[in-house]
Amino acid sequence: MDANGSGSLDVVTGRQDPDAVERLLRSLPDWFGIESSLLEYVEDARTKPTYLAVSSDSGEVLGVLLVTMHSADSAEIHLLAVAPDHHRQGIGRILVTAFEADMAAAEARVLQVKTLGPSRPDEAYGRTLRFYKAMGYIPLEEIHGLWGDNPCLILVKAL
């Protein structure tokens, strides 16, 4: 997929690529500007179930989704990141849809994702919240104290 959205994309599972995750996160400072958090995500990318959006043409990783399995019934989008020059081209939707299909096949019943809560308005995270709502996730609860001074909004989706 090129910058104009043409080309093809493969979703690859069963492969960790922490170097690609770090490259993606460093290209998204509006979302991943806290160094300690960024490094934790990179470490998580070594072991967590991973969905990679890979350009069929170049082999470049354009997006990543990491999963946390909480139980047989519950899974979480631990991380979703798409290269900034490929935003709004459907890559995030493709990754989330692949994750949801796998979780439905595994008979999970509920999915969740956490993002910055609305009590701390932020333009970038406002786009994130709109994306998850468009994907069918609904706000459950805003928690204070989980992420230091940053409010955490939990969104859920029943399968």
C-alpha positions as CSV (number, residue, x, y, z in Angstrom):
1,M,0.0,0.0,0.0
2,D,1.5,3.3,-1.0
3,A,0.9,6.7,0.4
4,N,-2.2,7.0,-1.9
5,G,-3.7,3.9,-0.4
6,S,-3.0,1.7,-3.4
7,G,-1.2,-1.7,-3.3
8,S,-2.0,-4.6,-1.1
9,L,-1.8,-5.4,2.5
10,D,-1.2,-8.7,4.4
11,V,-2.2,-9.3,8.0
12,V,0.5,-11.5,9.6
13,T,0.0,-13.3,12.9
14,G,2.2,-15.5,14.9
15,R,5.3,-13.3,14.4
16,Q,6.7,-10.7,16.8
17,D,8.5,-7.7,15.4
18,P,9.5,-5.4,18.3
19,D,11.8,-3.4,16.0
20,A,8.9,-2.5,13.7
21,V,6.8,-1.7,16.7
22,E,9.4,0.7,18.1
23,R,9.8,2.4,14.6
24,L,6.0,2.8,14.4
25,L,5.6,4.2,17.9
26,R,8.5,6.7,17.5
27,S,6.7,8.0,14.4
28,L,3.6,8.7,16.5
29,P,4.8,11.1,19.3
30,D,1.3,12.6,19.8
31,W,0.2,9.1,21.0
32,F,3.4,7.5,22.3
33,G,5.5,10.4,23.5
34,I,6.2,9.0,27.0
35,E,9.5,7.1,26.6
36,S,9.0,4.7,29.5
37,S,5.6,3.7,28.1
38,L,7.0,3.4,24.6
39,L,9.7,1.0,25.8
40,E,7.1,-1.1,27.7
41,Y,5.1,-1.5,24.5
42,V,8.3,-2.5,22.6
43,E,9.0,-5.1,25.3
44,D,5.4,-6.4,25.2
45,A,5.8,-6.8,21.4
46,R,8.3,-9.6,22.1
47,T,5.7,-11.9,23.7
48,K,2.1,-10.7,23.2
49,P,0.0,-12.1,20.4
50,T,0.6,-9.8,17.4
51,Y,-1.2,-8.7,14.2
52,L,1.1,-7.0,11.7
53,A,-0.2,-5.1,8.7
54,V,2.5,-5.6,6.1
55,S,2.8,-4.1,2.7
56,S,2.7,-6.9,0.1
57,D,4.8,-4.7,-2.2
58,S,7.6,-3.6,0.1
59,G,7.3,-5.9,3.1
60,E,7.2,-2.8,5.4
61,V,5.2,-3.1,8.6
62,L,2.6,-0.3,8.3
63,G,0.6,-1.2,11.4
64,V,0.5,-3.4,14.5
65,L,-2.0,-4.6,17.0
66,L,-1.0,-6.4,20.2
67,V,-3.4,-8.5,22.3
68,T,-3.8,-9.2,26.0
69,M,-5.8,-12.3,26.7
70,H,-7.5,-11.8,30.1
71,S,-9.5,-15.0,30.1
72,A,-11.1,-17.4,27.6
73,D,-14.0,-14.9,27.5
74,S,-12.2,-11.6,27.4
75,A,-9.4,-10.1,25.3
76,E,-8.0,-6.6,25.0
77,I,-6.4,-4.5,22.3
78,H,-3.3,-3.7,24.2
79,L,-1.8,-1.6,21.4
80,L,-2.9,-0.4,18.0
81,A,-0.5,1.8,15.9
82,V,-0.5,2.7,12.2
83,A,2.3,4.6,10.4
84,P,1.3,8.2,10.3
85,D,1.6,8.5,6.5
86,H,-0.9,5.6,6.2
87,H,-3.6,6.9,8.6
88,R,-7.2,7.0,7.3
89,Q,-6.5,4.2,4.7
90,G,-8.3,1.4,6.6
91,I,-5.2,-0.3,8.1
92,G,-6.4,0.1,11.7
93,R,-9.9,-1.2,10.7
94,I,-8.3,-4.2,8.9
95,L,-6.2,-5.0,12.0
96,V,-9.1,-4.7,14.5
97,T,-11.4,-6.7,12.2
98,A,-8.9,-9.5,12.0
99,F,-8.5,-9.5,15.8
100,E,-12.2,-9.5,16.4
101,A,-12.8,-12.4,13.9
102,D,-10.1,-14.5,15.7
103,M,-11.6,-13.7,19.1
104,A,-15.1,-14.6,17.9
105,A,-13.8,-17.9,16.5
106,A,-12.1,-18.6,19.9
107,E,-15.5,-17.9,21.5
108,A,-14.4,-14.9,23.4
109,R,-17.4,-12.9,24.6
110,V,-16.2,-9.4,25.3
111,L,-13.3,-7.2,24.0
112,Q,-11.9,-4.1,25.5
113,V,-9.5,-1.3,24.7
114,K,-8.1,1.5,26.9
115,T,-7.4,5.0,25.7
116,L,-6.9,8.5,27.2
117,G,-10.1,9.6,29.0
118,P,-12.2,12.5,27.8
119,S,-11.7,14.4,31.0
120,R,-8.3,15.3,29.5
121,P,-9.2,16.6,26.0
122,D,-6.6,15.9,23.4
123,E,-7.0,16.2,19.6
124,A,-5.0,13.0,18.7
125,Y,-6.8,10.9,21.3
126,G,-10.1,12.4,20.2
127,R,-9.5,10.8,16.8
128,T,-8.6,7.6,18.6
129,L,-11.9,7.6,20.5
130,R,-13.9,8.3,17.4
131,F,-12.2,5.4,15.6
132,Y,-13.0,2.9,18.4
133,K,-16.6,4.1,18.6
134,A,-16.9,3.7,14.8
135,M,-15.7,0.1,15.3
136,G,-18.5,-0.5,17.7
137,Y,-16.7,-0.1,21.1
138,I,-18.6,1.8,23.8
139,P,-17.2,3.7,26.7
140,L,-17.6,1.8,29.9
141,E,-15.8,3.8,32.6
142,E,-13.1,6.4,33.0
143,I,-10.6,5.5,35.7
144,H,-8.2,7.9,37.4
145,G,-4.9,6.8,38.9
146,L,-4.2,3.8,36.6
147,W,-1.9,5.8,34.4
148,G,-0.6,8.4,36.8
149,D,-2.1,11.8,36.0
150,N,-3.7,10.6,32.8
151,P,-7.3,9.4,32.9
152,C,-8.0,6.0,31.4
153,L,-11.1,5.3,29.4
154,I,-12.2,1.7,29.1
155,L,-14.2,0.9,26.0
156,V,-15.9,-2.5,25.5
157,K,-17.5,-4.5,22.7
158,A,-19.6,-7.6,23.0
159,L,-19.1,-10.4,20.5
